[in-house]
């Protein structure tokens, strides 16, 4: 049985702590993984910042292009309007009167 004197002597005579090589490797890997994680956050935030800065320019350009498309569609509908085409064809003499119409049947 141990006496209190020998028990306290065991704890007072401790050897200086020396880190294990395995723990050093673990800390090294942990530190490197934190560095990689930080670098990935930094690299992923750069494109996001560029997108945020240029988004208004892209939206303006998109709106301008959509307005041009709508203007072209309106112009096309005005140019291909049936009444306008009939009027022009009558002026040029391409349309015969309604009495001479011939219906074509599907063959």
C-alpha positions in Angstrom: 0.0 0.0 0.0 1.2 3.5 -0.8 1.6 6.1 1.8 0.6 9.6 1.2 4.3 10.6 1.2 5.2 8.2 -1.6 2.0 9.1 -3.5 2.8 12.8 -3.5 6.4 12.0 -4.4 5.2 10.3 -7.6 3.4 13.4 -8.8 6.0 15.9 -7.8 8.8 14.1 -9.7 7.3 14.4 -13.1 9.4 14.4 -16.2 9.3 17.3 -18.6 6.7 16.8 -21.3 7.9 16.1 -24.8 5.5 16.2 -27.6 5.0 13.0 -29.6 6.0 13.0 -33.3 2.5 11.7 -34.1 1.0 14.7 -32.4 3.3 17.1 -34.3 2.1 15.5 -37.6 -1.5 15.9 -36.5 -1.0 19.5 -35.7 0.8 20.1 -38.9 -1.9 18.5 -41.0 -4.5 20.5 -39.0 -2.7 23.7 -39.7 -2.3 23.0 -43.4 -6.0 22.1 -43.7 -6.9 25.4 -42.1 -4.6 27.2 -44.5 -6.2 25.4 -47.5 -9.7 26.2 -46.1 -8.9 29.9 -45.7 -7.4 30.1 -49.2 -10.5 28.4 -50.7 -12.7 31.0 -49.0 -10.5 33.8 -50.3 -10.4 32.5 -53.9 -14.2 31.8 -53.9 -15.0 35.3 -52.7 -13.1 37.1 -55.5 -15.5 36.0 -58.4 -18.5 36.9 -56.2 -17.1 40.4 -55.6 -16.5 40.9 -59.4 -20.0 39.7 -60.1 -21.5 42.1 -57.6 -19.6 45.0 -59.1 -20.5 44.2 -62.7 -24.1 43.1 -62.1 -25.6 46.5 -62.8 -23.8 46.8 -66.1 -25.0 43.4 -67.2 -28.6 44.2 -66.2 -28.5 47.5 -68.1 -27.2 45.7 -71.2 -29.8 42.9 -70.8 -32.6 45.5 -70.6 -31.3 47.4 -73.6 -31.1 44.2 -75.7 -34.6 43.1 -74.6 -36.0 46.6 -75.6 -34.4 46.2 -79.0 -35.9 42.7 -79.4 -39.4 44.1 -78.5 -39.0 47.0 -80.9 -38.0 44.5 -83.7 -41.0 42.3 -82.9 -43.3 45.3 -83.1 -41.8 46.4 -86.4 -42.2 42.9 -87.7 -45.8 42.7 -86.7 -46.5 46.1 -88.3 -44.8 45.0 -91.6 -46.5 41.7 -91.8 -50.0 42.9 -90.9 -52.6 41.4 -93.2 -54.4 44.6 -94.0 -51.1 46.4 -94.9 -50.1 43.5 -97.2 -53.5 43.5 -98.9 -53.3 47.2 -99.4 -49.9 47.1 -101.0 -50.7 44.1 -103.2 -53.9 45.9 -104.4 -51.8 49.0 -105.2 -49.4 46.8 -107.2 -52.1 44.9 -108.9 -51.2 41.5 -107.5 -54.6 40.7 -106.1 -57.5 39.6 -108.3 -61.0 40.5 -107.4 -63.0 38.1 -105.1 -65.0 36.8 -108.1 -62.1 35.0 -109.7 -60.8 33.1 -106.6 -60.0 29.5 -107.1 -59.9 27.2 -104.1 -57.1 24.7 -104.1 -57.9 21.3 -102.7 -55.5 19.1 -100.9 -54.4 16.2 -103.0 
